[in-house]
Amino acid sequence: LNPTSSRSHAVLTFRVVTKHDNKTFTSKLHFIDLAGSEDNRRTGNTGMRLTESSSINTSLFVLGKVVDALNARMGRVPYRDSKLTRLLQDSLGGKSVGVMFANISPNAKHFHETQNTLNFASKSREVVNDPEVHCNKENTTVVP
């Protein structure tokens, strides 16, 4: 509900390569700032703003489906249904460590959004990852 919002998710990925004792350790670090969902009936978005907010809502919906599928231990997890979830596949039930920061508002007029954020964070907290160290011997090539 911020009129100056960029209406997009922000993704910053670092690839870290460390060499120690003739071994190469490779890591990826994702910083993701998710755009908030918007109720287009309340915002009155039209045109490009409507298209942008619909895309954001779709990716957030798929992210919720992925978290629900992981928590229910379903055989098929819909990672490929969104670019965002495909990018975060290792961090969502994969071989990486994931950390989430949920930003909420103390303002009563944002109660519904705050409640949704806390519910999502609570569900996400239940996702189980199986972290794994990625190590290559010095004479092998690390593929980005």
Summary of the structure (lengths in Angstrom):
residues: 144
radius of gyration: 18.2
end to end distance: 37.8
largest distance: 59.3
contacts: 324
relative contact order: 0.17
helix: 38%
strand: 17%
